[in-house]
Amino acid sequence: MAAFQTVKGFRDFFPEDCALRNYIFAQWRKTACRYGFVEYEGAVIEQTALYKKKSGDEITGQLFCFEDKGGREVALRPEVTPTLARMAAARQRDYRKPMKWFQIGSCFRYEEPQRGRTREFVQFNVDILGEAAQAADAELVAFSIDVMRSFGFGPEEFIIRLSDRRLWTQFLDAEKIAEEHRATFLQIIDKMERAPKEATDTKLKAIGLSLQQVQDFIASVDENSAVFAPLRQNLTARGLWNYVKIDPGIVRGLAYYTGTVFEVFDLKHNLRAIAGGGRYDNLVSLLSDGNVDLPACGFAMGDVVLTELINRSPDALENVAAWTREALSNDVYIVVADETKRTEALQTVTALRKAGLRVDFSLTAQKVGKQFQAAEAAKARFAVVIGAEYPLITVKNLINREQQELQAEVLAAKLVEQVSQPVYTALIA
Amino acid sequence: MAAFQTVKGFRDFFPEDCALRNYIFAQWRKTACRYGFVEYEGAVIEQTALYKKKSGDEITGQLFCFEDKGGREVALRPEVTPTLARMAAARQRDYRKPMKWFQIGSCFRYEEPQRGRTREFVQFNVDILGEAAQAADAELVAFSIDVMRSFGFGPEEFIIRLSDRRLWTQFLDAEKIAEEHRATFLQIIDKMERAPKEATDTKLKAIGLSLQQVQDFIASVDENSAVFAPLRQNLTARGLWNYVKIDPGIVRGLAYYTGTVFEVFDLKHNLRAIAGGGRYDNLVSLLSDGNVDLPACGFAMGDVVLTELINRSPDALENVAAWTREALSNDVYIVVADETKRTEALQTVTALRKAGLRVDFSLTAQKVGKQFQAAEAAKARFAVVIGAEYPLITVKNLINREQQELQAEVLAAKLVEQVSQPVYTALIA
């Protein structure tokens, strides 16, 4: 039997990786709070039927689905929007509108793993439910810009590609294209950017259109188009319109969008979309069998492409490094210089932890030199030496190398004073 | 088609529930940091083979397992210890010993849902790898006590039931019980407390023992037994031995424990175990095909029984209420009293958020009274009124009802001064 490996497409987060992941989650939460959103979480497994036909064929083909031991057809969620719509349909009456909700959790898609794509990834979902006005769409676009800025990215690094599904509805109406071809049409547009022109033209001709017609229509759309007026005015007032580029080629793969659609793209490395979303006014009604009608819009950002982008940005990495240093360090390392004082050492450990300090120590008898090495390895700020002189204690500052002698009874209070961030605050705040 | 429901045994966390969940996670993280542990996370799906025979028949019978689209036999993790052992076997050389690692994430078991049991639950895993001395076991028992105390529980509310698998090994050796019966024997002891005496006696007789022999042996074990001396000395020094009760009936269901075993039980409501763990010195070697030999011990605490216990404790609930109030509130609600000043309102929203304040506002034109209602509902500390007098702004403190007039240019700085916890710090620190 060989040693076990992770399943293909799944990830482990060793402490350094986990610190980066927590850093990302903290920036997500911080921006969500600044925007007045509250956190929720949904079930990670749903009935497979929840995804059939509501999200589009592409996503249902990528489902991790199976029959549970009770014969239920279930799936690991590939996205969170259907779960949110289900939850909103069940309990929206209990909440004031608009509901501004966010969520952070794992999603699963059976796709071929590649750069920027894993089979399990963490999604940050941000949604506004119960507000039909495009002011809600603008709030979300602004949010997506500010969350990128929270990682240190500016207008040279990313852009919002903005469109509206209704543009294409108008186009298809004008061209008298039958309803049955419209989902196919949107898929052609969604793939157009990366497909050969001839292939796109052939596919369009099969439903009675041509690439030239589509290109002409795209050329006729710009930021002055009436459909964008509310977002333009709103985002201009916020000083954020310079982050936005109108791009009718953005339609989003998911079937349920009804209005605004947008994606966040990096400008330097040509990675996959960092985030995307839009308005989905019919989904709650669809999933509640028409019982609840709730206009909605939202976007999701994954951790995989974002991590890729952070790893390529020296500025972003500097913030991560500071965070990681804090996450993997301790405030105090207790050095037991005299093993007959182990009881006093354990009392000191207990007292300092009670005061909120992050404290490590050698669990067993070790040479003093080795314990100081461990203190340095644990990136402790202070080494506290418990020796024969106890209750007199030598405290060595491992950053500036200064030394002080303190009585046991004042140790905790003195060290708390000297450690600016006692418990993990820099790490998760 | 009826409205969709959660799959049996799975949970949604609406914002109030999510706040409680985050409160629990924050206490877990805080205690882990105070004890000098670092966070990791493992894959949530593993090869099914990882659990076969290593964890015991009970847990493998409860697996959510299936074949993925690539024909791999995979399972949603029922516990995290095998994942940790796999990770440690792969990369332990990169880390100084002992490795003090913790993790927070979902696990899945197909069991009949009941009070204190769901099919998806969040586990807090705390492990020390690479330290054979029982000082590590003591550090973990102390940790489990302090994490309970962080929720406001004291010695009247919970107890640590402590034992050591080696006691039973000695007993079975003395009684000359064959190796093949020993797993069965431990399962009988594990279930003994809740099983009828006669049934236990019958089962024991089938492997050549009797209930009387077992009861006599249990009566012969107490806190003076040599096997407990290191833990007793260590935890007494920390002032924590009063939380511990020796109980040889605790053996833990999982097959891989080799020494110390313990469980955390509440004393008032007779709920299921809140947490449990012990020493598992052979698991890393077993999962790495003998390539890596690493002594280890750890414990896990689930969120379900703990939540149940919190909900029954007025003291614990008071802490939760303060947290939830903070999680579901905003710092500022912007009231747009003059719709012609919407641009200025959006600028103010942007400026206050940039300063780190949690800001909400009415996305569309609303009567001023309705906006003030929304401000109260959002539990905002301040209502900031943008009206015809702009850049003069009226600020109303919604807690003490005081009112002040501020110029737009100083607003952000003045409000940051007056809001003690600008961004989410109380919530996640």
Interface residues (C-beta under 8 A of the other chain):
Chain A: M1 A2 A3 F4 Q5 T6 V7 K8 F10 R11 D12 F13 F14 P15 D17 C18 A19 R21 N22 A26 R29 K30 C33 R34 Y35 G36 V38 E39 Y40 E41 G42 A43 V44 I45 E46 Q47 A49 L50 F64 F66 E67 D68 K69 G70 R72 V74 T83 R86 M87 A89 A90 R91 D94 Y95 R96 P98 K100 W101 S106 F108 Y110 E120 I128 E131 A133 A135 A136 E139 A142 D146 N234 A237 R238 G239 L240 L287 S288 D289 N291 A327 L328 N330 R342 T343 L346 Q347 V349 T350 R353 G356 L357 R358 V359 D360 F361 L363 T364 A374 A377 A378 V423 Y424 T425 L427 I428 A429
Chain B: M1 A2 A3 F4 Q5 T6 V7 K8 F10 R11 D12 F13 F14 P15 D17 C18 A19 R21 N22 A26 R29 K30 C33 R34 Y35 G36 V38 E39 Y40 E41 G42 A43 V44 I45 E46 Q47 A49 L50 F64 F66 E67 D68 K69 G70 R72 V74 T83 R86 M87 A89 A90 R91 D94 Y95 R96 P98 K100 W101 S106 F108 Y110 E120 I128 E131 A133 A135 A136 E139 A142 D146 N234 A237 R238 G239 L240 L287 S288 D289 N291 A327 L328 N330 R342 T343 L346 Q347 V349 T350 R353 G356 L357 R358 V359 D360 F361 L363 T364 A374 A377 A378 V423 Y424 T425 L427 I428 A429
